[in-house]
């Protein structure tokens, strides 16, 4: 019997939803007996899971494919950019195969064709939760795929199709399995988390004999009973969000909402094909904070959208002042191939976009710094993420991994990643907090 075990290099680009897709593919590769190569030289074949959401992501994906090809003549491309096969083939005609997202069987068939698996796979070595790309104490859990929105700047429905919710029992079984394997924080993701179950008319399902409605409120309730921390991402401001706030006050899920709002001008929101009731959003934020004072809200915005006037940009800055969001990201609008917004009149010059982006970030930075400064003197429950020689890096409820800030705890402490401790905040920085153990009991 040959001792040769083929080795696959894997590059995962894009958002956490793509990370979940990569984890699923990596698990299948390991079950089939392939080794996962840590670098280019040790890879017999390379898979690149691409992103195609904005043009910067397209450029990064194409550059990465080229780098992989220079390192190895055997490269397979999958993911969102794979839907635009023509531009990939034009740049790299020598690729072994190109597939779109959620085409696992096609990817595996291409791998088997160009690098046959060993005759004795070692699936017994695969942990029950499969291969994870996140630290052992955190995990993304994708509850649906696709999107039914038709935002004029976005091509996700074209790339990933319409909304398709997973069965609530299936999601809960996966969550339970992850927690049994040591996961302490579940990061709930999808293209539109608030819409979960709508495509199934929120039908009744069962998990371990328990009847459950297929909607986000029911799912969050039970996830909160399973895992110590549950964090919701990509939550649109539908009326159903009102059902989540009591779960936060009861500490079943984290008081954290990742809510992509995109703009504040009604005219721009209509051009984006987004909900345009800005005043209603401000009323909702005030109501949610009154019920749950600890609530942290992150959002993303686009500046320089076609037709955006100086007055509408100032309206957006005014909204930031009123909304007092905790964490904010912003992008200068860039055309995406196939998006309806490409045909809109009054495109904003690139220099103006960049000026507005810088002004936006400066404006929000003042708000974020003030909100972090207000935390000095407070005691927060934090999760340890990393233990370094002279400090620990932790996160509080307002800090999503690799997106928001951190809580830095100087010194040497007898803790491990995934432990919870109480921290007293002693200092605030531009994005992070500094603290010390207030209650050294590990939880």
N, C-alpha and C positions, 0 to 999 in steps of 0.2 A: 504493500500500500504506500502511495506517495505521501511524504510529509508536507507537501506544499499546501499552504492554506492561502487562498487569494485574499488580497487586501484592498479595501475600498477607501478612498479619500472622500470626505463629504464636507461641502461648504454650504452653510445655511445663511441666506440673506433675508432682509426684510423684517416684518413685524412678528410679534409673538404668535400670531395665528400660523405663520409660516414655520415658526419654531416647532409647533405641535405637529405639523405635517412632516417635518424633518425627523422628529422623534419616532413617529410611526414608521417611516421608511427605514430608519436605522435599526429599529427593532426587527423588522422583517429581514434585513440583511444579516443581522446577527443570528437570527433563528435559522437562516439558510447556511450558516457556517462561515460567513465572511468575517475577516478581521476588519476593524475600523482603523485606518492609518492615521497616525498623529501628524504627518507632514507629507509634502509632495514626494520626496524621494522614496518613501516606503509604500506608495500607493501604486497598485497595478491598474487601477481605473479610478476616475474621479467623477463624482456627481455634484452638480451645482444646482441648488434650489434657489431660484431667482425671485426678484421682486420687480414689478413693473408698474407700481402705483403712480409715481411721478417721474419726470424725465431724469432727475438726478439719480433715482433708483435704477432706471434703465441703463444709464451710463455706468453706474457701479457694477451692475450685473454683467454687462458686456465686457467691461474691463476684467472682471474676475474670471469670466469664461476664457478670455484670451490668456490670462496668467496661468490658468489650469492647463490649457492646451500646450503652452510653452513648456510646462513642467512634465506633461504626460500626453501622449498622442491619443489616449483613450478617455474621452469625456462625454458624459450624458448630461443633458440639461433638462430640468423640470421646473415647476412653479409658475407663478403668474406671468412672467415674461414669455414663457413657452407658448402662450396663446398667440403671440405675435411672431410665429415661427419664421416668417419671411425676413424680418430684420436680423434675426440671429443667423439664419442660413447665409444671408448676404455677407455678413461679417466673417462667419466661420463655417464654410461648407463642409469641412472635414469632421464635424461632430458626429458621434455614433448614433445619437437619437435625441429628439426634442419632444417633450410632452408638456402639457399644461398642468395646473394644480389638480390634486386629488386623482392622479392617474397612476396610482401605486402599482397596479398590475402591469401597466405598460412599462414603467421604469424597471420593475423586476424582470420582465421578459427581456428587455434590452441588456440588463446586467448579465443574465444567464446566457444570452446569445454571445456576448463578447468576452465574458469572463465566467466560465461555468463554475458552479459552487463545488465545494469539496464533497466527496461521497459520504462523509460522516459528519454532518453538522453537529454543533455542540449547543443546541438550544437549551440543554439542561443548565447552562451557565447564565441564561437570561433571567434577570430578576422579574418577579410577577408584574411590576409596573412597567416593564419594558425599558428601553434605553431612554434616558433623560438628558437633556442639555442644560438643565437648570441645576442649582445646588440641591443636595439631597433633601433639604427641609422645605423647599418650595416647588410648586408644580403648576403649570398652566393646564387648564381644563377647558377645552373648546366645546361649547354647548350647541352650536349651530354653524352652518356653513352658508355662504352666499348672502345676498341682500336684495330687498325689494325696492329700495329707494332708487330714485333716478336723479341724483344730484348732478348738476350740469358739469361739475369739474372732475367727476370721478368715473372710472370705468370698471369698478369692482364687480358690478352685476354681469358685465361682459366677460370678465376674467374668471369669476367664480360662480356665476349663475344665481338663481333666485334663492330666497331664504329656504333652508332645509334644517329644521330643528331635530336634534337627537331626542330619542325617547327619554323621558325624565328618569325612568328606572335604570336605563343604561348609564346615564350620566352619574347618578348616585352610586351605582355599583363601582364605577371607575374611581370616584372620589373616595369611597370607603377603602378600596384596595390601596390607593395612594397613601392614605393616612395610616393604614396598617403597616405600610413599609417605611414610615417615618416622616412623611410630609406633614408640615405643621401650618403651612399657608397655601391655600388654593387660590389661584388667580384665574377668575372666570372671564373668558374671552369669547368673542364672536365678532362678526361685522356689525351687528346691531343687537346688543344683549337684551335691550328692553323688549324687542319683538319676539323673544323666545316663545315658541309654541303657537304663534299666531297662524302659521301655515297649517297647523293641525287643528285649528279652531279650539285650541286649549283643551284638547280632549282629556278625559280621565285615564290615568295610567296607574300602575301599581308598582311599589317597591317593597319587597319583603312583606307582602300582604297589606301594605298601607296604601289606601287610595289617595292619589295626588293629582291635582289639576296641572296640566302642562303649561305652566307660566313661570315667570321669573320670581314672583313672590313666593310661590310654593317651593320652587327649587332652592332659593336662598335660605328659606326657613330650615329645610332639612340639611343643607350643606353646613349651616351654622351649628347644627346638632352633631355633625360628624367631625368637623375640623376646628382647631383652635382659632385660626384666622381664615376669613373668607373675604376676598377683595374683588370688587366688581369693576370691570373695564368696559368702555364703549357703551355707556348707558345713555340713550337718548332721552330728552326731557318729556316723555309721555306721561299722562296722568297716572299710569301704573307705578311710577317711581314713588308716589305717595305711600304705597304699601311697603316700601323698603325702609322708610325712615323709622317706623316702630321697631323693626328688627335691629336697627343700629342702636337705638336707645336701650334695647334689651341686651345689647352686646352679643347678639347672635352672629352678626356680620360686622365688618369694620365700618366705622363712620367715614366712608371714603367713596366719592363718586368721580369717575372719569367720564366726563360728559362733553363730547365734541360740539361746540356751539357755532364755530366758524366765523360769525360776524354779529354785528348788532344793528346795522342799518336794515330796516324792512325792505327797502328797494334792492339792496345787494342780496339779502337772503332770498328774496323772490327770484332774482336772477340765478342764484345758486340752486333753486328748487329746494329750499330748506324752510322749516317752520319760521315764520317771521314775527311772532308775537314777543318782541323783546321785553315789553313791560310785564307781560305775564311771566317771563323767566325770572325777572327781578323779584316779583311777588312770590314765586315758588321758592327761590333761594332764601328769602326772608322767613317764609313759613317753615322750611326744612330746618333752618338754623335755630329758629325758636324752639322747635321740638327736640332738636339734637345739637346742642351748642358745640360739641366736639367735631361736627361734620367738616371734613376737608374736601374741597372740590378742585379738581384739575380740569383744564379744558385746552382745546387747540383752536387756533384762528388762522384765517388767511387774509393777508393784506394785498392790495394791488390787484384785486379781482377786476375783470373788465367792467368799466363804467364807474368804478369807485372814485368819487370826487373827494376833494379835500374836506368838505363838510361831512361827508359820510365817514371818512377816516377819523375825524375829530369826534364824531358820534360814537365810534368804536372805543376810542380812548375814554370818553365819558362813561361808557358802559363799564369798562374795567374799574374805574374809580368807584362806581356805585356797587358793582358786584363783589369787589374785594375777594377775588378768587385766590386760592392758596398757591396753586401751581399752574403755570400757563406755558404752552408752547405756541410758536407762530411760524408760519411759512409765507414767503413771498409767492404769490400765484405764479405757476408755470403751466403752460399748456401740456395736456396729456393726450397722446395720440388716440383719436376716437372719441374724445369727450365733447359734449355739446357746447361747452363754454368757449371752445376754440373759435366758433363762428360769431360770437357776440361782438357788437361794435364797441368802440371807445376803449381799446386795449391800453393799459397803463404802461408808460415807458419803464424800462428796466431800472433806470437810475432812480425814478420816483418810488418804485417798489422797494428798493433797497433802503432808501431814506426812511420810508414809512416803517419798514421792518425794524430798523435800528431805533427809531423813535418809540415804536410799540414796546420793544423789549426793555428800553430804559424806563418807560412809564411803569410797566408791570414789575420791574425789578424793585422799584421803590415800595410798591405794595407788598411784594413777597418778603422783602427785608423787614418791613414793619411787622408783618404777621409772625415771622420767625422770632423777632426780638420780643414779642409779647409772650413767647413760650419760656423765656428765661425765668427761672424760679419755679416752674411747674414740675410736677413729677409725672412721667409718662411710662407706660408699659412698652418696652421695646423688645424686639427679637434680635438676637445676635446673628449676624450674617457671616462675619469673618473674624478670626482671632489672629492678630499679628503680633510680632515680638514685643511691641511696646504699647499696644492699644487694641481695642475691640471696635469693630464697625457694626453698628446696629441700625435698625429702622423702627420708626413708630408707625402709628396707624395712618399718618398722612404721607407715608413714603413708600411708593411702589418700587420694586427692585428695578434698577437700571434706568429708571425714568425720573424719579424725584430725588430728594436729598437723602442724607444719612445722618445718623446720630453717632458721633465719634466719642468713644470713652477711653481716654488715655490711661495707661497703666497696665499692669499684668493681673488678670483675673481668672479664676478657676471656672470658666464657662466654655461652652462649645456651640458651634453653629446650630441654630434651631432653639436654643434656650431662650426663655423669657425672663427678664429682670425689670425691676422698676428703676428708672434713671431720673435723677434730678438734673434739670437743664441749667447749665452754668454760663453758657455763652452762645451767641448766634453768629453765624457767618453769612456769606452771600447766599449760599444754597443749603448749608448744613447746620446742624446743631452740635454743641459739645456738652457732654454731661458726665455725671459720676453715678455709681450705684447708690440708690437711695434705700433699696431693700435688696440685700444681697442674696436673698432666697431665690434659687433657680426654680422656675416653674415649668 
